[in-house]
């Protein structure tokens, strides 16, 4: 009786061990690539799948978007400036069988490909393009990396250059350049203001020259403003032009 009980217990334990090794549960975003005796059997999942112990082997693959950080790379730009650039790559597995069969480790392969592509593409650009045309460079990186990972069943959706570290000497030079550019703009604006003021004065002088009486009115207005603002007595020489109309009238009366 005890021997039969021992056999039953051993059978139950063996069944649970067999079931734990045979039954696999895959989540909604997971797929399993199954090999039977080394031959590709196909893709299974999500849900519960059954594997024959010792015969079937499964490689689990996630279908979610992977966010991979590309370490900083030493890059010499087209205009011979040494910079450090890092980036981030967004990709996901589209064909699980290719990602398992056609490449040994698709995560490591994509990381290495991203690093080499970052150095080669940015090495063909000038420093000004790296700083001002970031969107164009990101698009170029995405196209190059995606073209190489497509045979692996991987789709690269986006590549973003995160940070560009410049040498201290270059930072100081760029700061001086920016300051000189601001000074140049300030001088240009001041010169344009002087030019416009000179034009207005020239136009006013032409109007006053055509209308002599306007000069008299302007002179009297200036005297009125000075008398309002100053309490002290101010003596101004009276131009002969102011008295000319009165002298002309006296001359006419004398005749």
Backbone as CSV, one residue per row, in Angstrom:
resi,resn,N_x,N_y,N_z,CA_x,CA_y,CA_z,C_x,C_y,C_z
1,UNK,0.832,-1.206,0.000,0.000,0.000,0.000,0.863,1.252,0.000
2,UNK,1.901,1.248,0.826,2.797,2.404,0.881,3.559,2.559,-0.427
3,UNK,3.889,1.420,-1.067,4.601,1.475,-2.351,3.727,2.102,-3.422
4,UNK,2.443,1.757,-3.414,1.524,2.333,-4.406,1.360,3.830,-4.179
5,UNK,1.268,4.223,-2.903,1.156,5.644,-2.601,2.395,6.412,-3.056
6,UNK,3.560,5.815,-2.872,4.804,6.468,-3.313,4.836,6.640,-4.823
7,UNK,4.343,5.609,-5.533,4.331,5.684,-6.999,3.378,6.774,-7.462
8,UNK,2.239,6.876,-6.781,1.266,7.900,-7.162,1.843,9.299,-6.936
9,UNK,2.514,9.490,-5.800,3.100,10.801,-5.512,4.170,11.159,-6.539
10,UNK,5.019,10.160,-6.868,6.056,10.400,-7.871,5.435,10.739,-9.218
11,UNK,4.351,10.051,-9.566,3.683,10.320,-10.844,3.089,11.721,-10.873
12,UNK,2.510,12.117,-9.731,1.924,13.463,-9.677,3.008,14.539,-9.796
13,UNK,4.134,14.334,-9.073,5.227,15.299,-9.156,5.788,15.359,-10.566
14,UNK,5.932,14.193,-11.207,6.452,14.151,-12.577,5.506,14.863,-13.533
15,UNK,4.201,14.689,-13.301,3.214,15.335,-14.172,3.308,16.860,-14.053
16,UNK,3.434,17.346,-12.810,3.536,18.796,-12.622,4.822,19.348,-13.240
17,UNK,5.926,18.605,-13.088,7.179,19.053,-13.705,7.038,19.074,-15.221
18,UNK,6.410,18.035,-15.767,6.213,17.976,-17.212,5.310,19.092,-17.698
19,UNK,4.256,19.349,-16.928,3.323,20.406,-17.334,3.970,21.782,-17.258
20,UNK,4.801,22.022,-16.204,5.455,23.320,-16.077,6.453,23.574,-17.189
21,UNK,7.060,22.533,-17.699,8.020,22.681,-18.795,7.366,22.666,-20.162
22,UNK,6.131,22.232,-20.232,5.466,22.092,-21.526,4.506,23.225,-21.817
23,UNK,3.875,23.730,-20.782,2.873,24.780,-20.975,3.527,26.140,-20.777
24,UNK,3.383,26.999,-21.759,3.907,28.359,-21.704,2.773,29.345,-21.939
25,UNK,2.826,30.465,-21.257,1.825,31.522,-21.405,2.524,32.771,-21.950
26,UNK,2.035,33.229,-23.069,2.582,34.432,-23.712,1.580,35.566,-23.601
27,UNK,2.081,36.762,-23.264,1.227,37.942,-23.160,0.824,38.443,-24.544
28,UNK,-0.047,39.427,-24.540,-0.574,39.940,-25.804,0.528,40.523,-26.688
29,UNK,1.555,41.137,-26.090,2.628,41.755,-26.861,3.815,40.816,-27.085
30,UNK,3.669,39.536,-26.792,4.758,38.571,-26.942,4.405,37.522,-27.982
31,UNK,5.441,37.041,-28.647,5.302,35.933,-29.580,6.441,34.942,-29.318
32,UNK,6.169,33.682,-29.625,7.178,32.644,-29.433,7.551,31.975,-30.747
33,UNK,8.822,31.963,-31.063,9.327,31.269,-32.245,9.770,29.877,-31.786
34,UNK,9.102,28.851,-32.294,9.288,27.485,-31.805,10.148,26.692,-32.786
35,UNK,11.130,25.965,-32.226,11.984,25.055,-32.987,11.727,23.638,-32.479
36,UNK,11.523,22.698,-33.396,11.335,21.292,-33.036,12.489,20.473,-33.607
37,UNK,13.286,19.976,-32.688,14.490,19.227,-33.058,15.400,20.051,-33.973
38,UNK,15.477,21.346,-33.678,16.359,22.240,-34.416,15.751,22.858,-35.651
39,UNK,14.593,22.364,-36.080,13.949,22.917,-37.279,12.892,23.942,-36.873
40,UNK,12.789,24.991,-37.701,11.827,26.046,-37.411,10.414,25.521,-37.584
41,UNK,9.651,25.605,-36.490,8.265,25.141,-36.541,7.302,26.282,-36.866
42,UNK,7.582,27.479,-36.388,6.731,28.625,-36.691,6.563,29.526,-35.490
43,UNK,5.668,30.485,-35.654,5.385,31.464,-34.603,4.097,31.105,-33.877
44,UNK,4.114,31.229,-32.560,2.934,30.927,-31.755,2.698,32.038,-30.743
45,UNK,1.438,32.103,-30.286,1.067,33.091,-29.287,0.180,34.164,-29.874
46,UNK,-0.416,35.002,-29.019,-0.328,34.982,-27.547,-1.272,33.948,-26.932
47,UNK,-1.189,33.798,-25.614,-2.028,32.834,-24.917,-1.233,31.640,-24.429
48,UNK,-1.921,30.497,-24.288,-1.297,29.262,-23.797,-0.825,28.429,-24.984
49,UNK,0.402,27.996,-24.947,0.946,27.122,-25.989,1.571,25.905,-25.315
50,UNK,1.629,24.822,-26.087,2.155,23.554,-25.574,3.464,23.213,-26.289
51,UNK,4.474,22.855,-25.507,5.766,22.460,-26.049,6.094,21.058,-25.557
52,UNK,6.664,20.249,-26.451,7.103,18.918,-26.046,8.456,19.017,-25.347
53,UNK,8.515,18.585,-24.112,9.788,18.691,-23.373,10.902,17.891,-24.048
54,UNK,12.045,18.544,-24.164,13.195,17.901,-24.784,13.163,17.883,-26.293
55,UNK,12.037,18.250,-26.888,11.898,18.226,-28.351,11.741,19.639,-28.899
56,UNK,10.876,20.424,-28.249,10.595,21.786,-28.708,11.391,22.799,-27.872
57,UNK,11.808,23.852,-28.547,12.478,24.967,-27.865,11.868,26.254,-28.389
58,UNK,11.580,27.173,-27.468,10.907,28.415,-27.841,11.786,29.615,-27.510
59,UNK,11.825,30.585,-28.450,12.497,31.859,-28.241,11.420,32.933,-28.156
60,UNK,11.352,33.605,-27.011,10.325,34.616,-26.788,10.791,35.964,-27.343
61,UNK,9.889,36.642,-28.057,10.189,37.934,-28.681,9.089,38.920,-28.306
62,UNK,9.485,40.128,-27.903,8.537,41.190,-27.571,8.261,42.037,-28.799
63,UNK,6.978,42.389,-28.983,6.577,43.209,-30.126,6.444,44.685,-29.767
64,UNK,6.739,45.051,-28.525,6.640,46.448,-28.112,7.808,47.266,-28.677
65,UNK,7.592,48.574,-28.749,8.642,49.470,-29.234,9.786,49.516,-28.229
66,UNK,10.998,49.337,-28.725,12.200,49.355,-27.893,12.837,50.732,-28.002
67,UNK,13.147,51.325,-26.857,13.838,52.614,-26.814,15.294,52.334,-26.425
68,UNK,16.185,52.486,-27.391,17.594,52.144,-27.186,18.441,53.410,-27.173
69,UNK,19.222,53.556,-26.133,20.120,54.697,-26.014,21.445,54.372,-26.685
70,UNK,21.857,55.231,-27.601,23.138,55.062,-28.294,24.199,55.825,-27.520
71,UNK,25.258,55.165,-27.048,26.290,55.864,-26.257,26.956,56.982,-27.054
72,UNK,27.586,57.902,-26.326,28.270,59.025,-26.977,29.377,58.520,-27.892
73,UNK,29.425,59.102,-29.076,30.412,58.725,-30.073,31.305,59.924,-30.388
74,UNK,32.612,59.672,-30.493,33.559,60.714,-30.908,33.493,60.864,-32.419
75,UNK,33.128,62.059,-32.856,32.896,62.305,-34.282,33.702,63.519,-34.712
76,UNK,34.312,63.416,-35.873,34.991,64.546,-36.501,34.139,64.994,-37.672
77,UNK,33.628,66.203,-37.598,32.716,66.695,-38.618,33.456,66.976,-39.925
78,UNK,32.685,67.350,-40.915,33.254,67.612,-42.235,34.204,68.795,-42.214
79,UNK,33.963,69.765,-41.316,34.846,70.921,-41.196,35.875,70.729,-40.073
80,UNK,36.197,69.469,-39.757,37.304,69.103,-38.848,37.098,69.640,-37.426
81,UNK,35.903,69.469,-36.895,35.611,69.811,-35.500,35.297,68.520,-34.759
82,UNK,35.976,68.287,-33.642,35.766,67.071,-32.858,34.641,67.297,-31.851
83,UNK,33.604,66.456,-31.907,32.452,66.576,-31.013,32.079,65.188,-30.490
84,UNK,31.302,65.189,-29.418,30.722,63.963,-28.872,29.212,64.035,-29.040
85,UNK,28.631,62.987,-29.627,27.203,62.982,-29.937,26.604,61.667,-29.457
86,UNK,25.465,61.756,-28.782,24.702,60.565,-28.446,23.295,60.704,-29.002
87,UNK,22.598,59.574,-29.103,21.274,59.569,-29.734,20.419,58.494,-29.080
88,UNK,19.158,58.464,-29.484,18.224,57.435,-29.030,17.481,56.911,-30.252
89,UNK,17.290,55.583,-30.297,16.673,54.907,-31.439,15.394,54.222,-30.975
90,UNK,14.316,54.409,-31.729,13.040,53.761,-31.452,12.780,52.727,-32.549
91,UNK,12.593,51.468,-32.170,12.335,50.420,-33.157,11.494,49.323,-32.523
92,UNK,10.948,48.462,-33.372,10.160,47.317,-32.918,10.304,46.172,-33.905
93,UNK,10.051,44.958,-33.410,10.141,43.757,-34.234,8.839,43.614,-35.004
94,UNK,8.932,43.517,-36.319,7.768,43.328,-37.173,7.615,41.871,-37.611
95,UNK,8.720,41.167,-37.821,8.702,39.763,-38.227,9.582,38.978,-37.256
96,UNK,8.943,38.247,-36.371,9.672,37.573,-35.293,10.592,36.480,-35.803
97,UNK,10.190,35.762,-36.814,11.030,34.667,-37.316,12.344,35.184,-37.884
98,UNK,12.285,36.293,-38.637,13.520,36.887,-39.164,14.397,37.418,-38.040
99,UNK,13.781,38.033,-37.017,14.556,38.593,-35.914,15.294,37.513,-35.133
100,UNK,14.789,36.274,-35.156,15.433,35.182,-34.429,16.374,34.390,-35.324
101,UNK,15.969,34.138,-36.559,16.728,33.245,-37.443,17.820,33.988,-38.202
102,UNK,17.531,35.204,-38.707,18.452,35.884,-39.607,19.544,36.673,-38.892
103,UNK,19.434,36.900,-37.602,20.452,37.628,-36.867,20.587,36.974,-35.490
104,UNK,21.829,36.933,-34.979,22.075,36.218,-33.724,21.421,36.920,-32.540
105,UNK,21.629,38.227,-32.410,21.049,39.006,-31.310,20.637,40.344,-31.894
106,UNK,19.342,40.486,-32.165,18.896,41.683,-32.886,19.057,42.953,-32.049
107,UNK,18.988,42.868,-30.733,19.184,44.048,-29.898,20.629,44.544,-29.974
108,UNK,21.573,43.620,-29.827,22.991,44.002,-29.901,23.357,44.462,-31.305
109,UNK,22.823,43.778,-32.318,23.132,44.143,-33.706,22.597,45.535,-34.033
110,UNK,21.390,45.846,-33.575,20.826,47.168,-33.833,21.610,48.253,-33.113
111,UNK,22.068,47.949,-31.904,22.862,48.926,-31.154,24.179,49.223,-31.862
112,UNK,24.876,48.192,-32.307,26.148,48.407,-32.995,25.953,49.129,-34.324
113,UNK,24.899,48.771,-35.046,24.617,49.435,-36.318,24.300,50.916,-36.097
114,UNK,23.588,51.233,-35.038,23.254,52.630,-34.741,24.507,53.442,-34.441
115,UNK,25.450,52.863,-33.714,26.681,53.579,-33.382,27.506,53.871,-34.624
116,UNK,27.687,52.870,-35.471,28.493,53.087,-36.683,27.810,54.053,-37.652
117,UNK,26.487,53.958,-37.755,25.755,54.866,-38.640,25.822,56.292,-38.120
118,UNK,25.758,56.460,-36.803,25.853,57.795,-36.216,27.194,58.447,-36.556
119,UNK,28.263,57.675,-36.461,29.585,58.239,-36.782,29.723,58.551,-38.265
120,UNK,29.241,57.666,-39.120,29.439,57.869,-40.560,28.580,59.009,-41.101
121,UNK,27.333,59.098,-40.673,26.436,60.129,-41.198,26.820,61.510,-40.676
122,UNK,27.058,61.621,-39.375,27.414,62.926,-38.822,28.805,63.366,-39.248
123,UNK,29.678,62.425,-39.564,31.002,62.781,-40.055,30.978,63.423,-41.422
124,UNK,29.865,63.304,-42.138,29.731,63.913,-43.461,29.041,65.277,-43.407
125,UNK,28.746,65.765,-42.210,28.029,67.034,-42.055,28.923,68.071,-41.383
126,UNK,28.645,69.332,-41.665,29.343,70.426,-41.002,28.747,70.657,-39.609
127,UNK,29.525,71.348,-38.779,29.067,71.619,-37.422,27.809,72.487,-37.426
128,UNK,27.752,73.469,-38.307,26.561,74.319,-38.371,25.315,73.513,-38.727
129,UNK,25.474,72.505,-39.603,24.331,71.658,-39.959,23.895,70.805,-38.770
130,UNK,24.856,70.331,-37.987,24.508,69.527,-36.807,23.693,70.335,-35.809
131,UNK,24.000,71.622,-35.692,23.327,72.450,-34.702,22.016,73.035,-35.211
132,UNK,21.908,73.283,-36.500,20.733,73.983,-37.029,19.765,73.077,-37.778
133,UNK,20.240,71.977,-38.351,19.388,71.100,-39.152,19.230,69.745,-38.478
134,UNK,18.791,69.779,-37.235,18.677,68.545,-36.450,17.617,67.596,-37.033
135,UNK,16.490,68.136,-37.471,15.421,67.286,-38.011,15.867,66.556,-39.270
136,UNK,16.587,67.256,-40.129,17.062,66.629,-41.363,18.041,65.500,-41.065
137,UNK,18.931,65.703,-40.108,19.902,64.673,-39.751,19.206,63.480,-39.099
138,UNK,18.216,63.739,-38.247,17.465,62.641,-37.627,16.774,61.780,-38.675
139,UNK,16.193,62.418,-39.664,15.522,61.682,-40.726,16.515,60.860,-41.545
140,UNK,17.671,61.422,-41.797,18.693,60.696,-42.547,19.177,59.469,-41.768
141,UNK,19.396,59.627,-40.464,19.815,58.500,-39.635,18.748,57.411,-39.621
142,UNK,17.492,57.814,-39.501,16.404,56.836,-39.470,16.330,56.030,-40.763
143,UNK,16.490,56.693,-41.885,16.418,55.993,-43.172,17.567,55.010,-43.347
144,UNK,18.768,55.408,-42.960,19.934,54.528,-43.136,19.835,53.313,-42.223
145,UNK,19.510,53.528,-40.947,19.429,52.396,-40.012,18.282,51.465,-40.376
146,UNK,17.150,52.030,-40.762,15.999,51.198,-41.117,16.278,50.351,-42.350
147,UNK,17.029,50.894,-43.305,17.353,50.120,-44.508,18.210,48.898,-44.174
148,UNK,19.078,49.008,-43.171,19.943,47.894,-42.794,19.241,46.882,-41.885
149,UNK,18.274,47.324,-41.081,17.588,46.403,-40.171,16.358,45.754,-40.794
150,UNK,15.922,46.206,-41.943,14.739,45.619,-42.576,14.902,44.128,-42.865
151,UNK,16.055,43.639,-43.343,16.200,42.187,-43.537,16.095,41.391,-42.244
152,UNK,16.245,42.023,-41.095,16.122,41.324,-39.809,14.695,41.343,-39.282
153,UNK,13.767,41.939,-40.033,12.394,42.028,-39.576,12.168,43.104,-38.541
154,UNK,13.012,44.142,-38.533,12.949,45.209,-37.537,12.648,46.520,-38.255
155,UNK,11.718,47.278,-37.694,11.334,48.573,-38.244,11.797,49.677,-37.303
156,UNK,12.667,50.550,-37.805,13.140,51.710,-37.043,12.197,52.867,-37.341
157,UNK,11.468,53.308,-36.325,10.454,54.344,-36.520,11.003,55.753,-36.353
158,UNK,12.025,55.910,-35.503,12.514,57.269,-35.252,13.914,57.207,-34.654
159,UNK,14.713,58.227,-34.982,16.051,58.396,-34.410,16.191,59.859,-34.017
160,UNK,16.613,60.108,-32.784,16.757,61.474,-32.284,18.168,61.675,-31.729
161,UNK,18.834,62.712,-32.238,20.124,63.109,-31.671,19.847,63.850,-30.375
162,UNK,20.350,63.339,-29.256,20.026,63.900,-27.946,20.893,65.093,-27.589
163,UNK,22.187,64.930,-27.652,23.093,65.973,-27.152,24.360,66.003,-27.990
164,UNK,24.847,67.220,-28.215,26.106,67.432,-28.937,27.038,68.192,-28.001
165,UNK,28.109,67.539,-27.588,29.080,68.152,-26.680,30.223,68.744,-27.494
166,UNK,30.398,70.068,-27.355,31.446,70.779,-28.083,32.645,71.009,-27.173
167,UNK,33.857,71.091,-27.732,35.036,71.456,-26.926,34.890,72.858,-26.351
168,UNK,35.604,73.105,-25.244,35.512,74.416,-24.590,35.969,75.533,-25.520
169,UNK,37.030,75.287,-26.298,37.520,76.306,-27.212,36.455,76.672,-28.248
170,UNK,35.759,75.650,-28.745,34.717,75.913,-29.732,33.530,76.643,-29.123
171,UNK,33.185,76.323,-27.885,32.102,77.036,-27.217,32.423,78.511,-27.046
172,UNK,33.677,78.815,-26.643,34.068,80.218,-26.498,34.066,80.936,-27.843
173,UNK,34.540,80.255,-28.882,34.551,80.864,-30.212,33.136,81.149,-30.700
174,UNK,32.215,80.219,-30.453,30.830,80.421,-30.881,30.172,81.539,-30.075
175,UNK,30.541,81.648,-28.782,29.997,82.741,-27.969,30.474,84.088,-28.492
176,UNK,31.770,84.183,-28.849,32.287,85.428,-29.415,31.623,85.742,-30.750
177,UNK,31.405,84.723,-31.550,30.755,84.934,-32.834,29.324,85.445,-32.652
178,UNK,28.603,84.860,-31.699,27.232,85.312,-31.440,27.211,86.748,-30.927
179,UNK,28.176,87.088,-30.049,28.240,88.452,-29.537,28.561,89.449,-30.647
180,UNK,29.505,89.080,-31.520,29.827,89.955,-32.651,28.632,90.122,-33.584
181,UNK,27.868,89.066,-33.766,26.690,89.159,-34.628,25.647,90.086,-34.016
182,UNK,25.464,90.013,-32.688,24.520,90.918,-32.037,24.976,92.377,-32.144
183,UNK,26.273,92.629,-31.973,26.780,93.982,-32.112,26.602,94.494,-33.534
184,UNK,26.837,93.618,-34.509,26.661,94.025,-35.907,25.208,94.424,-36.177
185,UNK,24.273,93.625,-35.665,22.863,93.945,-35.875,22.491,95.253,-35.194
186,UNK,23.040,95.487,-33.977,22.745,96.735,-33.275,23.260,97.932,-34.056
187,UNK,24.473,97.818,-34.618,25.028,98.926,-35.395,24.240,99.158,-36.683
188,UNK,23.816,98.072,-37.299,23.027,98.223,-38.525,21.699,98.914,-38.233
189,UNK,21.057,98.524,-37.127,19.780,99.149,-36.757,19.975,100.624,-36.438
190,UNK,21.072,100.960,-35.695,21.347,102.357,-35.382,21.621,103.165,-36.650
191,UNK,22.378,102.573,-37.586,22.670,103.274,-38.843,21.394,103.506,-39.646
192,UNK,20.501,102.515,-39.680,19.244,102.690,-40.393,18.401,103.791,-39.743
193,UNK,18.426,103.854,-38.397,17.696,104.923,-37.716,18.249,106.295,-38.055
194,UNK,19.580,106.432,-38.083,20.195,107.714,-38.451,19.865,108.099,-39.885
195,UNK,19.876,107.091,-40.760,19.562,107.365,-42.168,18.125,107.848,-42.323
196,UNK,17.186,107.200,-41.631,15.796,107.617,-41.716,15.597,109.014,-41.110
197,UNK,16.300,109.294,-39.989,16.202,110.624,-39.389,16.749,111.695,-40.327
198,UNK,17.875,111.399,-40.998,18.450,112.358,-41.944,17.504,112.612,-43.110
199,UNK,16.833,111.549,-43.570,15.863,111.729,-44.659,14.722,112.638,-44.233
200,UNK,14.233,112.429,-43.017,13.124,113.269,-42.537,13.561,114.732,-42.387
201,UNK,14.789,114.941,-41.877,15.292,116.306,-41.746,15.454,116.955,-43.114
202,UNK,15.922,116.190,-44.083,16.076,116.731,-45.436,14.723,117.118,-46.025
203,UNK,13.706,116.262,-45.799,12.361,116.587,-46.291,11.816,117.843,-45.602
204,UNK,12.075,117.938,-44.286,11.600,119.126,-43.562,12.286,120.386,-44.056
205,UNK,13.595,120.275,-44.333,14.326,121.442,-44.835,13.786,121.901,-46.184
206,UNK,13.407,120.950,-47.034,12.841,121.319,-48.333,11.514,122.038,-48.169
207,UNK,10.685,121.550,-47.230,9.390,122.199,-47.006,9.570,123.612,-46.477
208,UNK,10.499,123.770,-45.521,10.754,125.100,-44.961,11.336,126.054,-45.995
209,UNK,12.159,125.497,-46.893,12.742,126.355,-47.938,11.680,126.844,-48.908
210,UNK,10.679,126.033,-49.172,9.611,126.424,-50.092,8.629,127.389,-49.448
211,UNK,8.488,127.330,-48.112,7.554,128.196,-47.397,8.330,129.006,-46.353
212,UNK,8.795,130.234,-46.669,9.571,131.040,-45.711,8.804,131.367,-44.441
213,UNK,7.487,131.504,-44.561,6.702,131.822,-43.371,6.703,130.679,-42.372
214,UNK,6.907,129.469,-42.856,6.939,128.317,-41.950,8.120,128.411,-41.002
215,UNK,9.238,128.994,-41.476,10.404,129.158,-40.604,10.065,130.095,-39.460
216,UNK,9.349,131.203,-39.777,8.962,132.158,-38.731,8.076,131.508,-37.690
217,UNK,7.089,130.697,-38.143,6.193,130.024,-37.212,6.943,129.015,-36.341
218,UNK,7.886,128.331,-36.947,8.652,127.342,-36.182,9.527,128.027,-35.150
219,UNK,10.091,129.195,-35.539,10.938,129.956,-34.611,10.119,130.459,-33.433
220,UNK,8.938,130.967,-33.699,8.084,131.454,-32.617,7.625,130.321,-31.708
221,UNK,7.354,129.163,-32.285,6.947,128.019,-31.476,8.078,127.563,-30.555
222,UNK,9.297,127.609,-31.076,10.448,127.232,-30.254,10.620,128.201,-29.091
223,UNK,10.468,129.501,-29.359,10.558,130.491,-28.288,9.488,130.263,-27.227
224,UNK,8.293,129.899,-27.671,7.203,129.657,-26.719,7.509,128.460,-25.842
225,UNK,8.057,127.409,-26.409,8.381,126.224,-25.622,9.475,126.516,-24.604
226,UNK,10.482,127.298,-25.012,11.567,127.646,-24.095,11.057,128.523,-22.963
227,UNK,10.193,129.445,-23.292,9.650,130.330,-22.263,8.796,129.575,-21.270
228,UNK,8.133,128.515,-21.722,7.302,127.712,-20.819,8.146,126.876,-19.879
229,UNK,9.234,126.296,-20.373,10.048,125.379,-19.584,11.022,126.107,-18.674
230,UNK,11.528,127.277,-19.067,12.564,127.989,-18.303,11.949,129.218,-17.615
231,UNK,12.338,129.416,-16.376,11.871,130.592,-15.632,12.789,131.801,-15.807
232,UNK,14.015,131.574,-16.188,14.969,132.672,-16.337,14.735,133.393,-17.660
233,UNK,15.320,134.572,-17.750,15.175,135.385,-18.959,16.168,134.924,-20.006
234,UNK,15.688,134.727,-21.202,16.526,134.262,-22.301,16.467,135.289,-23.416
235,UNK,17.638,135.682,-23.899,17.720,136.682,-24.980,18.162,135.974,-26.248
236,UNK,17.366,136.134,-27.299,17.670,135.542,-28.584,17.832,136.646,-29.602
237,UNK,18.804,136.538,-30.485,18.874,137.478,-31.594,17.720,137.227,-32.556
238,UNK,17.082,138.301,-32.967,15.933,138.181,-33.855,16.427,138.194,-35.294
239,UNK,16.164,137.169,-36.063,16.599,137.164,-37.463,15.924,138.273,-38.242
240,UNK,16.634,138.789,-39.174,16.099,139.872,-40.003,14.907,139.411,-40.823
241,UNK,14.833,138.078,-41.050,13.710,137.556,-41.827,12.394,137.774,-41.107
242,UNK,12.439,137.806,-39.758,11.204,138.022,-39.019,10.691,139.448,-39.207
243,UNK,11.624,140.386,-39.332,11.226,141.785,-39.473,10.988,142.204,-40.913
244,UNK,11.382,141.382,-41.852,11.265,141.759,-43.258,9.827,142.057,-43.670
245,UNK,8.830,141.259,-43.250,7.455,141.613,-43.656,7.028,142.968,-43.163
246,UNK,7.414,143.317,-41.900,7.039,144.630,-41.366,7.769,145.754,-42.098
247,UNK,9.049,145.556,-42.416,9.801,146.568,-43.152,9.227,146.802,-44.528
248,UNK,8.789,145.728,-45.149,8.191,145.871,-46.482,6.893,146.706,-46.396
249,UNK,6.117,146.468,-45.353,4.891,147.224,-45.229,5.181,148.710,-44.991
250,UNK,6.214,149.018,-44.162,6.593,150.422,-43.929,7.079,151.093,-45.213
251,UNK,7.821,150.336,-45.993,8.323,150.902,-47.246,7.180,151.248,-48.197
252,UNK,6.166,150.355,-48.220,5.016,150.616,-49.101,4.256,151.857,-48.619
253,UNK,4.091,152.011,-47.322,3.386,153.170,-46.796,4.145,154.447,-47.113
254,UNK,5.520,154.430,-47.007,6.318,155.630,-47.283,6.190,156.080,-48.735
255,UNK,6.024,155.106,-49.615,5.855,155.484,-51.013,4.471,156.141,-51.227
